[in-house]
Each structure stands twice: as structure tokens, then as C-alpha cells.
Amino acid sequence: MRKVRADLHLHTCLSPCADNQMQATAIVEQARKVGLDMIAICDHNSAENVAAVAKAGQRAGLAVIGGMEVTSSEEVHILALFHTEADLMYMQDMVYENLPGENSEEAFGTQVIIDEWNNVVGKNSRLLIGATTLTVEQIVDSIHRWAGLAIASHVDRERFSLIGQLGFIPEGLDLDALEVSKPCSAGREYDYPVVTSSDAHFLDDIGRRSTCFMIETVSLGEIRKALRRELGRRIVGN
Amino acid sequence: MKIAEIVQELNLAVWAAKASLDRGVTGGYASDLLSDVLANSKEGNLWITLQIHQNIVGVASMKGLAGIILVNGREPERETVEKAETENIPLMVSEMPAFELVGRLYNLGVGGT
């Protein structure tokens, strides 16, 4: 087994609030530079830049997990990470069907779709910064229906976090982990594994926070085992 | 002031804990961030919110709030109604938006603390 450093929460230029320099090759280069072995791309309510970063990562030998950061009707952010592109697309379809509104670039920023060489191939016109009409429970159930991992984003923050919005974690919510944005005690009173991620919106933020896993291969399946402490896999630090 | 009087004055729909409407109200608190309600609401407060998740009942119960009014005619989730019934937390719905509702409550003598 080996120690794998992962930052499981990065945005790209698709997120209206993220810097436009968050492009495929730049993200991968920066991730390599700061010593990450694995990243996950989680734009707000969309996964349309996952393929671009994944291909750029493949060229550079960096593992890229496809995901998205889904906003619930309670305005709670939930990370959804998937093994396959097909599963990720099922989730994206469901999110799009339940995401009202159209983006205003002036108000919220641009939502640029790129290819693996950073060429602009389109723009997303949906209101990605908005909330879906899905409850936290519906989102977690959907993620698991497509074999993904459900992680509550930045529970140490007030806004858009499960604990901030809902006061406490609803009993029986089947989360795979909680994410904190810095080493802290938030969420430790609950019986969930805790990971630390950067939630990078700018290149310089990539890897500023991360989680180290002791796992066999660099894959989401192994991350799942580590979260469950199966077969010696485990979290070994942040 | 009792919740029953407020229900009548403001034409609220009562969704749960009808038997507990004789409860007195010490004041009001309006917020949609449940962590903020946990931190800053006071016992006996009537809580005005648009959140319909069942955790609102947990928060009201923990803080000993007098009851919850949902704004904009929002329909509570089924689990929320059931939990409010079990925990005996009056759950009401107003057709008014929060701003209007809070103003009316203030005029009825329900203060901010």
C-alpha cells in the first residue's frame, strides 16, 4: 500500500464563482507541482468540464475523479463523486432536471466549458449558482443509486454547509464522509469519516488543503475502502 | 400572547400540534439558517422561516421554541409534519412572505426578543 495525497474538491472555470484560469492543463500542472496524486473536479451543479481535466490528467499521470457539488433545496452543498462517466452523467441529468433558472454573467460570472487543451467549446447557460429542488436526502440517495460517494461539503462553514443550514446532521443520513475546509473540530462529534479539501476556486488554492489516504491503487474504490477502514485502507492525515 | 390568537388574527393554517396552541409566545425570531436559530433564538420564541426540512422541528424542540411559521405558503415535508406532531411543536403556514408576516406579528405585539 502507499500514501496518496488527494484534494477531492476543485472547481473549474465552469463554476461562475471560480477564476477563469481554472482550466484543464493549469489545474493539472498546479496539482502536480504541489504534490497531489489525485484530484476530484466538483463544479456547482454541473460536470461538463470533468472530461477535459480527466484527459489532461491522464497525459500527466494525475488521477482525476469526476464529480459535482450539488446544491440542495435547503442550500446545502453535497459533493457527489463517481467511478464512471456514465454514472456521473446520470447524476448530472437528474440535477439539470431539477435546477431552475438561467445564469446572468454580469451577476454571477461566466460558465465556460473547455476541452483538454483549454479551448473554449461552449458555455453553460443554466443557473449553476442556484439551488436544485432536491432535498439533501434525495441527493444522497441518488448519488448512491449510481454507486457514488456522498460527502457533505465544508461542514465547518456557516453558509451552504449541512450543519450551518440545517443546524445538525439529520439522523440516519447515509453520508460517506464530511468535508472540512481546514483542520478543525467541526463534525468530529458525528460518526462519519472526515476529509479535508481545498474547495479551490483559484489555482493557488489547489492542494492548500488535502487528505492523505493509505491505499493500494489510486482510485475512487480505494478511497471508499479507506473511508470505511476496510482491508487496512485508511485516512492517514491531512 | 397565545399562538391560538395569532393563528386567528393572521389566518394561519395549522399543520401539526393543534392541541398545543394555547402556548404563550415570548417574542419572535426570523432566520433560515438553522445554526443561527440554535445560537440566537430564545425559549418561547415564535420562529419564522422558509426551511421545510424536518430538522426545523429538532431545532425548535432543542431551543424550547413556542412554534414555527412557514412563509410563502410553503408546504412542509411529510417527515417534518410527523415529527412536529410527535414532538408537540405547533407548525403553521402563512401565505404571506416573511417581511409582511413579521410586520404583522410586530403590530400584534410580538417583539424581537
Interface residues (C-beta under 8 A of the other chain):
Chain A: E74 T135 V136 E158 R159 I163 G164 Q165 L166 G167 F168 P170
Chain B: L33 L34 S35 D36 V37 L38 Q51 H53 Q54 N55 G58 V59 E77
